[in-house]
Amino acid sequence: MVKKKRKTTGKSSVTLSLTSQAHDRLAEMAQKSGFSRSAFVESVMTGKVRSPRPMQTRS
């Protein structure tokens, strides 16, 4: 859901609901990539960063 549009950057603020595990994973991946969480998501969506592979479960 779009909350508001920022005048200076042309970006919109959105709400994203994640499980605590997904939130932790996002924070970890963003940090390893050198991005904030928001910048990491945007970079994945614009193709500047490869989409992360799904975590594989061990048998």
LODOKE-224763 format. One record per residue (C-alpha): residue in one letter; z, y, x. Coordinates in steps of 0.02 Angstrom, whole numbers, padded with zeros to 5 digits, always signed. Last residue first. Example, Ala and Ser with C-alpha at 12.3 -4.5 7.8 and 13.67 -1.06 7.14 Angstrom:
% LODOKE-224763
S+00357-00053+00684
A+00390-00225+00615
% end
This chain:
% LODOKE-224763
S+00212-01662+00877
R+00215-01483+00939
T+00162-01347+00820
Q+00024-01233+00878
M+00047-01046+00864
P-00105-00964+00787
R-00219-00883+00914
P-00198-00696+00937
S-00343-00588+00886
R-00417-00516+01042
V-00373-00336+01077
K-00494-00191+01052
G-00566-00277+00899
T-00524-00138+00776
M-00399-00246+00681
V-00316-00312+00839
S-00301-00136+00910
E-00228-00071+00746
V-00098-00209+00744
F-00054-00173+00926
A-00045+00015+00898
S+00076-00011+00755
R+00186-00131+00853
S+00187-00014+01003
F+00070-00069+01140
G+00088-00137+01317
S+00010-00306+01277
K+00170-00401+01315
Q+00266-00276+01207
A+00145-00295+01062
M+00154-00484+01072
E+00344-00485+01073
A+00359-00359+00930
L+00233-00457+00826
R+00324-00620+00861
D+00491-00545+00811
H+00417-00480+00649
A+00335-00649+00615
Q+00503-00737+00638
S+00594-00609+00529
T+00466-00640+00392
L+00343-00500+00370
S+00312-00365+00239
L+00193-00227+00292
T+00206-00051+00224
V+00069+00073+00262
S+00059+00248+00338
S-00115+00319+00342
K-00208+00385+00494
G-00317+00540+00504
T-00225+00588+00663
T-00165+00765+00627
K-00162+00762+00437
R-00068+00599+00414
K-00114+00513+00252
K+00025+00451+00143
K+00095+00291+00073
V-00049+00168+00070
M+00000+00000+00000
% end
